[in-house]
Amino acid sequence: MPRVLEALAFLQAGLGLAVIGVVIRFWWRAGRPGLLRHCPIRAHRLTLAWVLACSLAYFVTALATRGALEAFSAGPAPAGGSQPTEAPAHRSATELSVINAAAQLSGLAACLLVAGFSFRRGLGGLGLTLDGWRRGLAWGVLGWTAFEPVSQLLLWLSTLAIGVAAPGYRLPEHPTVEYLRDPRIPWFAPALLYLGAAVLAPVAEEVFFRGLVQTYLRRVLRSRRYAVATTAAIFGVIHGGQPQAVLPLIAFALLLGVCYERTGSLVAPVLMHSLFNSQSLLWQALAG
């Protein structure tokens, strides 16, 4: 990592520790109240079938888009029955960017449709409202800043544990980072990948995981704590392509879930998620 990035990382870690210290001090002086007490109530009539339908919309769109792209890009069948060659990396990156964008848009549309008739106040009841947006922005920025040192510590511990348990195992990179390093990808592919990671994914995932899954589990489990913890575990496992990132992502999802419960708004979780993803990609790009 370049020295400039190292300095920025240390600066952000210091700011994060300072934020954590201030929050703990105020919490202690306030009598150590429960983090999930006196939270807004989200009246709804969500069912498991509707939640699963939203996830199905994402996967069906991804499969359909992939099939359409493969059919479109496939040339004539090779003579003599020879096997087709593997798609070059730059074409795979282009396909990945289109597939991700289509799936995220489809999944988001399904979630918004379900939320529109499942929550008593429609999308406002889900948390897509500008009411209290300043508070949401503050939660988002401070939460992202505070989580940075926690994220680095958990990532280091996870990497260390995997190295001890499986010596010689090569930790995989995120596919998006791998594709972005290929100089042959067309100009629009990085734009779509960055847009998906910084905008589409945070909005779509927060609407689904926090807005629908966590809200549904809150009623089924009759506990905000269990709902937040279960949703965080699901979120981490879903992103298990990088085993070293599972523990940090579970911790991150816990923070996102608490922010959603405390504010009753998706502004803070979406902003925090967007900043987290944007920083990860920016750091990787600057590191080369």
C-alpha atoms as an extended CHARMM CRD file, in Angstrom:
* protein
*
       288  EXT
         1         1  MET       CA              0.0000000000        0.0000000000        0.0000000000  PROA      1               0.0000000000
         2         2  PRO       CA              1.3980000000        3.4770000000       -0.8940000000  PROA      2               0.0000000000
         3         3  ARG       CA              2.4760000000        5.6280000000        2.0180000000  PROA      3               0.0000000000
         4         4  VAL       CA             -0.2460000000        8.1750000000        1.3320000000  PROA      4               0.0000000000
         5         5  LEU       CA             -2.9080000000        5.4810000000        1.6670000000  PROA      5               0.0000000000
         6         6  GLU       CA             -1.2730000000        4.1770000000        4.8260000000  PROA      6               0.0000000000
         7         7  ALA       CA             -1.3590000000        7.6690000000        6.3150000000  PROA      7               0.0000000000
         8         8  LEU       CA             -5.0070000000        8.1060000000        5.3410000000  PROA      8               0.0000000000
         9         9  ALA       CA             -5.8600000000        4.6960000000        6.7820000000  PROA      9               0.0000000000
        10        10  PHE       CA             -4.1880000000        5.5540000000       10.1010000000  PROA      10              0.0000000000
        11        11  LEU       CA             -5.9400000000        8.9340000000       10.1480000000  PROA      11              0.0000000000
        12        12  GLN       CA             -9.3380000000        7.3660000000        9.5670000000  PROA      12              0.0000000000
        13        13  ALA       CA             -8.6460000000        4.6960000000       12.1730000000  PROA      13              0.0000000000
        14        14  GLY       CA             -7.7560000000        7.4160000000       14.6700000000  PROA      14              0.0000000000
        15        15  LEU       CA            -10.9340000000        9.3260000000       13.8900000000  PROA      15              0.0000000000
        16        16  GLY       CA            -12.9240000000        6.1190000000       14.2150000000  PROA      16              0.0000000000
        17        17  LEU       CA            -11.4760000000        5.3690000000       17.6350000000  PROA      17              0.0000000000
        18        18  ALA       CA            -12.2210000000        8.9330000000       18.7120000000  PROA      18              0.0000000000
        19        19  VAL       CA            -15.8510000000        8.5890000000       17.5990000000  PROA      19              0.0000000000
        20        20  ILE       CA            -16.1440000000        5.2680000000       19.4310000000  PROA      20              0.0000000000
        21        21  GLY       CA            -14.7200000000        6.8430000000       22.5790000000  PROA      21              0.0000000000
        22        22  VAL       CA            -17.1420000000        9.7740000000       22.4700000000  PROA      22              0.0000000000
        23        23  VAL       CA            -20.1360000000        7.5050000000       21.8450000000  PROA      23              0.0000000000
        24        24  ILE       CA            -19.1800000000        5.1970000000       24.7260000000  PROA      24              0.0000000000
        25        25  ARG       CA            -18.7300000000        8.1720000000       27.0570000000  PROA      25              0.0000000000
        26        26  PHE       CA            -22.1560000000        9.6310000000       26.2420000000  PROA      26              0.0000000000
        27        27  TRP       CA            -23.7490000000        6.1930000000       26.4970000000  PROA      27              0.0000000000
        28        28  TRP       CA            -22.1490000000        5.5900000000       29.8970000000  PROA      28              0.0000000000
        29        29  ARG       CA            -23.1150000000        8.9930000000       31.2570000000  PROA      29              0.0000000000
        30        30  ALA       CA            -26.6950000000        8.4590000000       30.0430000000  PROA      30              0.0000000000
        31        31  GLY       CA            -26.9860000000        5.4080000000       32.2780000000  PROA      31              0.0000000000
        32        32  ARG       CA            -26.0500000000        2.7800000000       29.6700000000  PROA      32              0.0000000000
        33        33  PRO       CA            -29.4980000000        2.5530000000       28.0450000000  PROA      33              0.0000000000
        34        34  GLY       CA            -30.3000000000       -0.3450000000       25.7420000000  PROA      34              0.0000000000
        35        35  LEU       CA            -29.3820000000        0.3810000000       22.1380000000  PROA      35              0.0000000000
        36        36  LEU       CA            -32.6550000000       -1.0390000000       20.8350000000  PROA      36              0.0000000000
        37        37  ARG       CA            -35.0500000000        0.4400000000       23.3760000000  PROA      37              0.0000000000
        38        38  HSD       CA            -37.6970000000        3.0050000000       22.4030000000  PROA      38              0.0000000000
        39        39  CYS       CA            -37.1740000000        2.4150000000       18.6860000000  PROA      39              0.0000000000
        40        40  PRO       CA            -39.7680000000        3.4490000000       16.0720000000  PROA      40              0.0000000000
        41        41  ILE       CA            -42.4370000000        0.8620000000       15.2400000000  PROA      41              0.0000000000
        42        42  ARG       CA            -42.8380000000       -0.2130000000       11.6130000000  PROA      42              0.0000000000
        43        43  ALA       CA            -46.3900000000       -1.4770000000       11.1190000000  PROA      43              0.0000000000
        44        44  HSD       CA            -46.5420000000       -3.9780000000        8.2610000000  PROA      44              0.0000000000
        45        45  ARG       CA            -48.0700000000       -7.2040000000        6.9730000000  PROA      45              0.0000000000
        46        46  LEU       CA            -45.0070000000       -8.7680000000        5.3800000000  PROA      46              0.0000000000
        47        47  THR       CA            -45.0250000000      -12.5110000000        4.7900000000  PROA      47              0.0000000000
        48        48  LEU       CA            -42.1990000000      -14.9370000000        4.1340000000  PROA      48              0.0000000000
        49        49  ALA       CA            -43.5620000000      -15.5590000000        0.6460000000  PROA      49              0.0000000000
        50        50  TRP       CA            -43.2000000000      -11.9020000000       -0.3110000000  PROA      50              0.0000000000
        51        51  VAL       CA            -39.6800000000      -11.6810000000        1.1050000000  PROA      51              0.0000000000
        52        52  LEU       CA            -38.6260000000      -14.7860000000       -0.8280000000  PROA      52              0.0000000000
        53        53  ALA       CA            -40.3010000000      -13.4310000000       -3.9660000000  PROA      53              0.0000000000
        54        54  CYS       CA            -38.0580000000      -10.3680000000       -3.8230000000  PROA      54              0.0000000000
        55        55  SER       CA            -34.9140000000      -12.4820000000       -3.5850000000  PROA      55              0.0000000000
        56        56  LEU       CA            -36.2160000000      -14.6930000000       -6.3820000000  PROA      56              0.0000000000
        57        57  ALA       CA            -36.6530000000      -11.6470000000       -8.6220000000  PROA      57              0.0000000000
        58        58  TYR       CA            -32.9570000000      -10.8540000000       -8.1560000000  PROA      58              0.0000000000
        59        59  PHE       CA            -31.7000000000      -14.3460000000       -8.9770000000  PROA      59              0.0000000000
        60        60  VAL       CA            -34.0950000000      -14.9310000000      -11.8770000000  PROA      60              0.0000000000
        61        61  THR       CA            -33.0740000000      -11.6360000000      -13.4610000000  PROA      61              0.0000000000
        62        62  ALA       CA            -29.3910000000      -12.4530000000      -12.9980000000  PROA      62              0.0000000000
        63        63  LEU       CA            -29.8020000000      -15.8630000000      -14.6440000000  PROA      63              0.0000000000
        64        64  ALA       CA            -31.9640000000      -14.4970000000      -17.4580000000  PROA      64              0.0000000000
        65        65  THR       CA            -29.5480000000      -11.6450000000      -18.1640000000  PROA      65              0.0000000000
        66        66  ARG       CA            -26.5870000000      -13.9920000000      -18.1520000000  PROA      66              0.0000000000
        67        67  GLY       CA            -28.3290000000      -16.3550000000      -20.5570000000  PROA      67              0.0000000000
        68        68  ALA       CA            -29.2660000000      -13.4990000000      -22.8720000000  PROA      68              0.0000000000
        69        69  LEU       CA            -25.7150000000      -12.1400000000      -22.8930000000  PROA      69              0.0000000000
        70        70  GLU       CA            -24.2340000000      -15.5630000000      -23.5740000000  PROA      70              0.0000000000
        71        71  ALA       CA            -26.6530000000      -16.1270000000      -26.4400000000  PROA      71              0.0000000000
        72        72  PHE       CA            -25.9320000000      -12.6720000000      -27.8530000000  PROA      72              0.0000000000
        73        73  SER       CA            -22.1390000000      -12.9570000000      -27.5970000000  PROA      73              0.0000000000
        74        74  ALA       CA            -21.8770000000      -16.5680000000      -28.7940000000  PROA      74              0.0000000000
        75        75  GLY       CA            -20.5670000000      -16.8220000000      -32.3120000000  PROA      75              0.0000000000
        76        76  PRO       CA            -21.2290000000      -19.6410000000      -34.7640000000  PROA      76              0.0000000000
        77        77  ALA       CA            -20.5530000000      -23.1410000000      -33.4970000000  PROA      77              0.0000000000
        78        78  PRO       CA            -16.8990000000      -24.2010000000      -34.0250000000  PROA      78              0.0000000000
        79        79  ALA       CA            -16.2780000000      -26.5860000000      -36.8950000000  PROA      79              0.0000000000
        80        80  GLY       CA            -15.4360000000      -30.1860000000      -36.1540000000  PROA      80              0.0000000000
        81        81  GLY       CA            -17.2400000000      -30.1900000000      -32.8150000000  PROA      81              0.0000000000
        82        82  SER       CA            -14.4040000000      -28.4620000000      -30.9810000000  PROA      82              0.0000000000
        83        83  GLN       CA            -15.1440000000      -26.8830000000      -27.6410000000  PROA      83              0.0000000000
        84        84  PRO       CA            -15.6940000000      -23.1100000000      -27.5200000000  PROA      84              0.0000000000
        85        85  THR       CA            -12.9200000000      -21.1190000000      -25.9920000000  PROA      85              0.0000000000
        86        86  GLU       CA            -13.3080000000      -19.5000000000      -22.6010000000  PROA      86              0.0000000000
        87        87  ALA       CA            -14.5880000000      -15.9370000000      -22.5850000000  PROA      87              0.0000000000
        88        88  PRO       CA            -11.8020000000      -13.3720000000      -22.1960000000  PROA      88              0.0000000000
        89        89  ALA       CA            -11.5780000000      -11.5210000000      -18.9190000000  PROA      89              0.0000000000
        90        90  HSD       CA            -12.6280000000       -8.1860000000      -20.4120000000  PROA      90              0.0000000000
        91        91  ARG       CA            -15.8210000000       -9.7200000000      -21.8080000000  PROA      91              0.0000000000
        92        92  SER       CA            -16.5450000000      -11.3850000000      -18.4680000000  PROA      92              0.0000000000
        93        93  ALA       CA            -16.1660000000       -8.0190000000      -16.7340000000  PROA      93              0.0000000000
        94        94  THR       CA            -18.6060000000       -6.4140000000      -19.1330000000  PROA      94              0.0000000000
        95        95  GLU       CA            -21.1120000000       -9.2060000000      -18.6180000000  PROA      95              0.0000000000
        96        96  LEU       CA            -20.6880000000       -9.0210000000      -14.8390000000  PROA      96              0.0000000000
        97        97  SER       CA            -21.3890000000       -5.2850000000      -14.8090000000  PROA      97              0.0000000000
        98        98  VAL       CA            -24.5530000000       -5.6900000000      -16.8920000000  PROA      98              0.0000000000
        99        99  ILE       CA            -25.7780000000       -8.7260000000      -14.9210000000  PROA      99              0.0000000000
       100       100  ASN       CA            -25.2390000000       -7.0220000000      -11.5660000000  PROA      100             0.0000000000
       101       101  ALA       CA            -26.9560000000       -3.8220000000      -12.6580000000  PROA      101             0.0000000000
       102       102  ALA       CA            -29.9650000000       -5.6580000000      -14.0960000000  PROA      102             0.0000000000
       103       103  ALA       CA            -30.3440000000       -7.9510000000      -11.0730000000  PROA      103             0.0000000000
       104       104  GLN       CA            -30.0080000000       -5.1260000000       -8.5630000000  PROA      104             0.0000000000
       105       105  LEU       CA            -32.5420000000       -2.9590000000      -10.3670000000  PROA      105             0.0000000000
       106       106  SER       CA            -34.9890000000       -5.8490000000      -10.6670000000  PROA      106             0.0000000000
       107       107  GLY       CA            -34.5710000000       -6.8630000000       -7.0310000000  PROA      107             0.0000000000
       108       108  LEU       CA            -34.9420000000       -3.2740000000       -5.8690000000  PROA      108             0.0000000000
       109       109  ALA       CA            -38.1010000000       -2.8000000000       -7.9370000000  PROA      109             0.0000000000
       110       110  ALA       CA            -39.6040000000       -5.9660000000       -6.4440000000  PROA      110             0.0000000000
       111       111  CYS       CA            -38.7290000000       -4.8470000000       -2.9010000000  PROA      111             0.0000000000
       112       112  LEU       CA            -40.2600000000       -1.4170000000       -3.4180000000  PROA      112             0.0000000000
       113       113  LEU       CA            -43.3990000000       -2.9500000000       -4.8840000000  PROA      113             0.0000000000
       114       114  VAL       CA            -43.8000000000       -5.3280000000       -1.9390000000  PROA      114             0.0000000000
       115       115  ALA       CA            -43.0320000000       -2.6100000000        0.6050000000  PROA      115             0.0000000000
       116       116  GLY       CA            -45.5410000000       -0.2860000000       -1.0230000000  PROA      116             0.0000000000
       117       117  PHE       CA            -48.4960000000       -2.4820000000       -0.1080000000  PROA      117             0.0000000000
       118       118  SER       CA            -47.0340000000       -4.3030000000        2.9280000000  PROA      118             0.0000000000
       119       119  PHE       CA            -46.1690000000       -1.3310000000        5.1480000000  PROA      119             0.0000000000
       120       120  ARG       CA            -48.9320000000        0.7680000000        6.6470000000  PROA      120             0.0000000000
       121       121  ARG       CA            -47.3200000000        3.9850000000        5.4460000000  PROA      121             0.0000000000
       122       122  GLY       CA            -46.0080000000        2.5100000000        2.2210000000  PROA      122             0.0000000000
       123       123  LEU       CA            -42.4190000000        3.3820000000        1.3660000000  PROA      123             0.0000000000
       124       124  GLY       CA            -42.4130000000        5.9260000000        4.1780000000  PROA      124             0.0000000000
       125       125  GLY       CA            -43.1230000000        3.1300000000        6.6410000000  PROA      125             0.0000000000
       126       126  LEU       CA            -40.2170000000        1.1710000000        5.1710000000  PROA      126             0.0000000000
       127       127  GLY       CA            -37.9100000000        4.0730000000        5.9400000000  PROA      127             0.0000000000
       128       128  LEU       CA            -37.5650000000        5.6740000000        2.5150000000  PROA      128             0.0000000000
       129       129  THR       CA            -38.3940000000        9.1720000000        3.6390000000  PROA      129             0.0000000000
       130       130  LEU       CA            -36.5520000000       12.4540000000        4.0470000000  PROA      130             0.0000000000
       131       131  ASP       CA            -37.9970000000       12.9800000000        7.5190000000  PROA      131             0.0000000000
       132       132  GLY       CA            -35.0410000000       13.3690000000        9.8490000000  PROA      132             0.0000000000
       133       133  TRP       CA            -32.5660000000       13.1460000000        6.9720000000  PROA      133             0.0000000000
       134       134  ARG       CA            -29.9900000000       15.2570000000        8.8260000000  PROA      134             0.0000000000
       135       135  ARG       CA            -29.9730000000       12.7500000000       11.6630000000  PROA      135             0.0000000000
       136       136  GLY       CA            -29.6480000000        9.9450000000        9.1260000000  PROA      136             0.0000000000
       137       137  LEU       CA            -26.6740000000       11.6260000000        7.4710000000  PROA      137             0.0000000000
       138       138  ALA       CA            -24.9780000000       12.0980000000       10.8420000000  PROA      138             0.0000000000
       139       139  TRP       CA            -25.5510000000        8.4530000000       11.7930000000  PROA      139             0.0000000000
       140       140  GLY       CA            -24.2540000000        7.3290000000        8.4060000000  PROA      140             0.0000000000
       141       141  VAL       CA            -21.0250000000        9.3280000000        8.4060000000  PROA      141             0.0000000000
       142       142  LEU       CA            -20.2130000000        8.7400000000       12.0780000000  PROA      142             0.0000000000
       143       143  GLY       CA            -21.0650000000        5.0450000000       11.8500000000  PROA      143             0.0000000000
       144       144  TRP       CA            -18.8420000000        4.5560000000        8.8100000000  PROA      144             0.0000000000
       145       145  THR       CA            -15.9850000000        6.4390000000       10.4880000000  PROA      145             0.0000000000
       146       146  ALA       CA            -16.3080000000        4.4790000000       13.7230000000  PROA      146             0.0000000000
       147       147  PHE       CA            -16.4780000000        1.1220000000       11.9790000000  PROA      147             0.0000000000
       148       148  GLU       CA            -13.1850000000        1.5290000000       10.0780000000  PROA      148             0.0000000000
       149       149  PRO       CA            -10.8300000000        0.4500000000       12.9190000000  PROA      149             0.0000000000
       150       150  VAL       CA            -13.2430000000       -2.3320000000       13.8790000000  PROA      150             0.0000000000
       151       151  SER       CA            -13.3300000000       -3.5370000000       10.2790000000  PROA      151             0.0000000000
       152       152  GLN       CA             -9.5480000000       -3.6020000000        9.9680000000  PROA      152             0.0000000000
       153       153  LEU       CA             -9.1570000000       -5.4640000000       13.2620000000  PROA      153             0.0000000000
       154       154  LEU       CA            -11.7430000000       -8.1110000000       12.3570000000  PROA      154             0.0000000000
       155       155  LEU       CA            -10.2850000000       -8.5070000000        8.8620000000  PROA      155             0.0000000000
       156       156  TRP       CA             -6.8240000000       -9.0200000000       10.3340000000  PROA      156             0.0000000000
       157       157  LEU       CA             -8.1140000000      -11.5700000000       12.8550000000  PROA      157             0.0000000000
       158       158  SER       CA            -10.0620000000      -13.4420000000       10.1560000000  PROA      158             0.0000000000
       159       159  THR       CA             -7.0520000000      -13.5250000000        7.8340000000  PROA      159             0.0000000000
       160       160  LEU       CA             -4.8500000000      -14.7500000000       10.6740000000  PROA      160             0.0000000000
       161       161  ALA       CA             -7.3220000000      -17.4760000000       11.6600000000  PROA      161             0.0000000000
       162       162  ILE       CA             -7.6530000000      -18.7130000000        8.0740000000  PROA      162             0.0000000000
       163       163  GLY       CA             -3.8750000000      -18.7490000000        7.6990000000  PROA      163             0.0000000000
       164       164  VAL       CA             -3.5290000000      -20.8900000000       10.8270000000  PROA      164             0.0000000000
       165       165  ALA       CA             -6.3830000000      -23.2460000000        9.9140000000  PROA      165             0.0000000000
       166       166  ALA       CA             -5.4720000000      -23.5930000000        6.2300000000  PROA      166             0.0000000000
       167       167  PRO       CA             -1.8020000000      -22.7910000000        5.5750000000  PROA      167             0.0000000000
       168       168  GLY       CA             -1.1310000000      -22.0340000000        1.9290000000  PROA      168             0.0000000000
       169       169  TYR       CA             -4.7360000000      -21.1140000000        1.1750000000  PROA      169             0.0000000000
       170       170  ARG       CA             -4.8760000000      -18.1380000000       -1.1650000000  PROA      170             0.0000000000
       171       171  LEU       CA             -7.4540000000      -15.6380000000       -0.0320000000  PROA      171             0.0000000000
       172       172  PRO       CA             -9.6930000000      -14.6390000000       -2.9590000000  PROA      172             0.0000000000
       173       173  GLU       CA            -10.1930000000      -11.0470000000       -4.0070000000  PROA      173             0.0000000000
       174       174  HSD       CA            -13.5680000000       -9.5490000000       -4.7240000000  PROA      174             0.0000000000
       175       175  PRO       CA            -14.4670000000      -10.2780000000       -8.3860000000  PROA      175             0.0000000000
       176       176  THR       CA            -15.1930000000       -6.6060000000       -9.0010000000  PROA      176             0.0000000000
       177       177  VAL       CA            -11.6590000000       -5.6420000000       -7.9460000000  PROA      177             0.0000000000
       178       178  GLU       CA            -10.1410000000       -8.3310000000      -10.1720000000  PROA      178             0.0000000000
       179       179  TYR       CA            -12.1120000000       -7.1870000000      -13.2090000000  PROA      179             0.0000000000
       180       180  LEU       CA            -11.3290000000       -3.5210000000      -12.6420000000  PROA      180             0.0000000000
       181       181  ARG       CA             -7.6140000000       -4.2760000000      -12.8800000000  PROA      181             0.0000000000
       182       182  ASP       CA             -7.9550000000       -5.5760000000      -16.4390000000  PROA      182             0.0000000000
       183       183  PRO       CA             -6.9670000000       -2.7310000000      -18.8310000000  PROA      183             0.0000000000
       184       184  ARG       CA             -8.8930000000       -4.3220000000      -21.7130000000  PROA      184             0.0000000000
       185       185  ILE       CA            -12.3820000000       -3.8420000000      -20.3170000000  PROA      185             0.0000000000
       186       186  PRO       CA            -14.5130000000       -1.2560000000      -22.1840000000  PROA      186             0.0000000000
       187       187  TRP       CA            -14.9110000000        2.2130000000      -20.7410000000  PROA      187             0.0000000000
       188       188  PHE       CA            -18.4870000000        1.7160000000      -19.5540000000  PROA      188             0.0000000000
       189       189  ALA       CA            -17.8140000000       -1.5020000000      -17.6090000000  PROA      189             0.0000000000
       190       190  PRO       CA            -15.9130000000        0.2040000000      -14.7450000000  PROA      190             0.0000000000
       191       191  ALA       CA            -18.6020000000        2.8950000000      -14.6280000000  PROA      191             0.0000000000
       192       192  LEU       CA            -21.3270000000        0.2690000000      -14.2350000000  PROA      192             0.0000000000
       193       193  LEU       CA            -19.3060000000       -1.6720000000      -11.6580000000  PROA      193             0.0000000000
       194       194  TYR       CA            -18.6270000000        1.4470000000       -9.5870000000  PROA      194             0.0000000000
       195       195  LEU       CA            -22.2480000000        2.5540000000       -9.9190000000  PROA      195             0.0000000000
       196       196  GLY       CA            -23.4260000000       -0.8590000000       -8.8080000000  PROA      196             0.0000000000
       197       197  ALA       CA            -21.0830000000       -1.0060000000       -5.8170000000  PROA      197             0.0000000000
       198       198  ALA       CA            -21.5100000000        2.5870000000       -4.6410000000  PROA      198             0.0000000000
       199       199  VAL       CA            -25.1960000000        3.2070000000       -5.4050000000  PROA      199             0.0000000000
       200       200  LEU       CA            -27.2730000000        0.2580000000       -6.5940000000  PROA      200             0.0000000000
       201       201  ALA       CA            -25.9430000000       -2.3830000000       -4.1860000000  PROA      201             0.0000000000
       202       202  PRO       CA            -26.2510000000       -0.2260000000       -1.0290000000  PROA      202             0.0000000000
       203       203  VAL       CA            -29.8020000000        0.8270000000       -1.8710000000  PROA      203             0.0000000000
       204       204  ALA       CA            -30.9920000000       -2.5990000000       -3.0550000000  PROA      204             0.0000000000
       205       205  GLU       CA            -29.3310000000       -4.5530000000       -0.2310000000  PROA      205             0.0000000000
       206       206  GLU       CA            -30.4440000000       -2.2170000000        2.5370000000  PROA      206             0.0000000000
       207       207  VAL       CA            -34.0240000000       -2.1520000000        1.2840000000  PROA      207             0.0000000000
       208       208  PHE       CA            -34.0270000000       -5.9600000000        1.1600000000  PROA      208             0.0000000000
       209       209  PHE       CA            -31.9520000000       -7.0030000000        4.1860000000  PROA      209             0.0000000000
       210       210  ARG       CA            -32.7840000000       -4.2350000000        6.6490000000  PROA      210             0.0000000000
       211       211  GLY       CA            -36.1030000000       -3.0580000000        5.2440000000  PROA      211             0.0000000000
       212       212  LEU       CA            -37.7550000000       -6.4060000000        4.5120000000  PROA      212             0.0000000000
       213       213  VAL       CA            -35.8030000000       -9.2870000000        6.0830000000  PROA      213             0.0000000000
       214       214  GLN       CA            -35.0220000000       -7.6080000000        9.4030000000  PROA      214             0.0000000000
       215       215  THR       CA            -38.5230000000       -6.1530000000        9.6900000000  PROA      215             0.0000000000
       216       216  TYR       CA            -40.1040000000       -9.5390000000        8.9800000000  PROA      216             0.0000000000
       217       217  LEU       CA            -37.8230000000      -11.3270000000       11.4670000000  PROA      217             0.0000000000
       218       218  ARG       CA            -38.5920000000       -8.6900000000       14.0890000000  PROA      218             0.0000000000
       219       219  ARG       CA            -42.2140000000       -9.8370000000       14.1200000000  PROA      219             0.0000000000
       220       220  VAL       CA            -41.4730000000      -13.5700000000       13.8140000000  PROA      220             0.0000000000
       221       221  LEU       CA            -38.7490000000      -13.6640000000       16.4870000000  PROA      221             0.0000000000
       222       222  ARG       CA            -40.4980000000      -11.0650000000       18.6880000000  PROA      222             0.0000000000
       223       223  SER       CA            -37.1570000000       -9.4360000000       19.3760000000  PROA      223             0.0000000000
       224       224  ARG       CA            -35.2620000000       -6.6020000000       17.7450000000  PROA      224             0.0000000000
       225       225  ARG       CA            -31.9510000000       -8.0060000000       18.9610000000  PROA      225             0.0000000000
       226       226  TYR       CA            -32.5350000000      -11.4370000000       17.4650000000  PROA      226             0.0000000000
       227       227  ALA       CA            -33.8200000000       -9.9040000000       14.2390000000  PROA      227             0.0000000000
       228       228  VAL       CA            -30.7460000000       -7.6960000000       13.8690000000  PROA      228             0.0000000000
       229       229  ALA       CA            -28.3670000000      -10.5520000000       14.7100000000  PROA      229             0.0000000000
       230       230  THR       CA            -30.0590000000      -13.0770000000       12.4070000000  PROA      230             0.0000000000
       231       231  THR       CA            -30.1880000000      -10.6410000000        9.5020000000  PROA      231             0.0000000000
       232       232  ALA       CA            -26.5170000000       -9.7930000000       10.0300000000  PROA      232             0.0000000000
       233       233  ALA       CA            -25.5760000000      -13.4790000000        9.9620000000  PROA      233             0.0000000000
       234       234  ILE       CA            -27.5280000000      -13.9970000000        6.7310000000  PROA      234             0.0000000000
       235       235  PHE       CA            -25.8850000000      -10.9250000000        5.2170000000  PROA      235             0.0000000000
       236       236  GLY       CA            -22.4020000000      -12.1910000000        6.0730000000  PROA      236             0.0000000000
       237       237  VAL       CA            -23.0110000000      -15.7090000000        4.7580000000  PROA      237             0.0000000000
       238       238  ILE       CA            -24.4910000000      -14.3850000000        1.4950000000  PROA      238             0.0000000000
       239       239  HSD       CA            -21.2250000000      -12.4890000000        0.9470000000  PROA      239             0.0000000000
       240       240  GLY       CA            -19.1390000000      -15.5570000000        1.7870000000  PROA      240             0.0000000000
       241       241  GLY       CA            -17.1960000000      -15.6060000000       -1.4900000000  PROA      241             0.0000000000
       242       242  GLN       CA            -14.3720000000      -14.0130000000        0.4860000000  PROA      242             0.0000000000
       243       243  PRO       CA            -14.1450000000      -15.9820000000        3.7460000000  PROA      243             0.0000000000
       244       244  GLN       CA            -11.8590000000      -13.4050000000        5.3330000000  PROA      244             0.0000000000
       245       245  ALA       CA            -14.5920000000      -10.7780000000        4.9270000000  PROA      245             0.0000000000
       246       246  VAL       CA            -17.4650000000      -12.7180000000        6.5060000000  PROA      246             0.0000000000
       247       247  LEU       CA            -16.7670000000      -11.6860000000       10.1150000000  PROA      247             0.0000000000
       248       248  PRO       CA            -16.2250000000       -7.9790000000        9.3100000000  PROA      248             0.0000000000
       249       249  LEU       CA            -19.3840000000       -7.9550000000        7.1880000000  PROA      249             0.0000000000
       250       250  ILE       CA            -21.4420000000       -9.5430000000        9.9600000000  PROA      250             0.0000000000
       251       251  ALA       CA            -20.2140000000       -6.8610000000       12.3520000000  PROA      251             0.0000000000
       252       252  PHE       CA            -20.9580000000       -4.2030000000        9.7420000000  PROA      252             0.0000000000
       253       253  ALA       CA            -24.4610000000       -5.5870000000        9.2580000000  PROA      253             0.0000000000
       254       254  LEU       CA            -25.0320000000       -5.4620000000       13.0190000000  PROA      254             0.0000000000
       255       255  LEU       CA            -24.2050000000       -1.7610000000       12.9430000000  PROA      255             0.0000000000
       256       256  LEU       CA            -26.4620000000       -1.2120000000        9.9270000000  PROA      256             0.0000000000
       257       257  GLY       CA            -29.3020000000       -3.0510000000       11.6470000000  PROA      257             0.0000000000
       258       258  VAL       CA            -28.9940000000       -1.0440000000       14.8540000000  PROA      258             0.0000000000
       259       259  CYS       CA            -28.9420000000        2.2160000000       12.8770000000  PROA      259             0.0000000000
       260       260  TYR       CA            -32.0840000000        1.1870000000       11.0320000000  PROA      260             0.0000000000
       261       261  GLU       CA            -33.9110000000        0.3020000000       14.2320000000  PROA      261             0.0000000000
       262       262  ARG       CA            -32.8120000000        3.4410000000       16.0500000000  PROA      262             0.0000000000
       263       263  THR       CA            -33.6640000000        5.8950000000       13.2790000000  PROA      263             0.0000000000
       264       264  GLY       CA            -36.5300000000        4.0770000000       11.5570000000  PROA      264             0.0000000000
       265       265  SER       CA            -34.9960000000        5.3100000000        8.3100000000  PROA      265             0.0000000000
       266       266  LEU       CA            -32.8750000000        3.7120000000        5.5930000000  PROA      266             0.0000000000
       267       267  VAL       CA            -30.9050000000        6.9190000000        5.0180000000  PROA      267             0.0000000000
       268       268  ALA       CA            -28.1690000000        6.0590000000        7.5290000000  PROA      268             0.0000000000
       269       269  PRO       CA            -27.7210000000        2.3810000000        6.5040000000  PROA      269             0.0000000000
       270       270  VAL       CA            -27.6730000000        3.2190000000        2.7810000000  PROA      270             0.0000000000
       271       271  LEU       CA            -25.1800000000        6.0580000000        3.2420000000  PROA      271             0.0000000000
       272       272  MET       CA            -22.9480000000        3.9720000000        5.5050000000  PROA      272             0.0000000000
       273       273  HSD       CA            -23.0620000000        1.0430000000        3.0710000000  PROA      273             0.0000000000
       274       274  SER       CA            -22.2910000000        3.3280000000        0.1300000000  PROA      274             0.0000000000
       275       275  LEU       CA            -19.3170000000        4.9420000000        1.8670000000  PROA      275             0.0000000000
       276       276  PHE       CA            -17.9880000000        1.5310000000        2.8990000000  PROA      276             0.0000000000
       277       277  ASN       CA            -18.1800000000        0.1080000000       -0.6340000000  PROA      277             0.0000000000
       278       278  SER       CA            -16.8370000000        3.2720000000       -2.2650000000  PROA      278             0.0000000000
       279       279  GLN       CA            -13.8470000000        3.4060000000        0.0460000000  PROA      279             0.0000000000
       280       280  SER       CA            -13.0320000000       -0.2640000000       -0.5380000000  PROA      280             0.0000000000
       281       281  LEU       CA            -13.0060000000        0.1660000000       -4.3230000000  PROA      281             0.0000000000
       282       282  LEU       CA            -11.1470000000        3.4830000000       -4.1730000000  PROA      282             0.0000000000
       283       283  TRP       CA             -8.4590000000        2.0630000000       -1.9020000000  PROA      283             0.0000000000
       284       284  GLN       CA             -8.0030000000       -0.9330000000       -4.2140000000  PROA      284             0.0000000000
       285       285  ALA       CA             -7.7990000000        1.3060000000       -7.2910000000  PROA      285             0.0000000000
       286       286  LEU       CA             -5.2420000000        3.6630000000       -5.7370000000  PROA      286             0.0000000000
       287       287  ALA       CA             -3.1970000000        0.7570000000       -4.4140000000  PROA      287             0.0000000000
       288       288  GLY       CA             -2.9310000000       -0.5950000000       -7.9640000000  PROA      288             0.0000000000
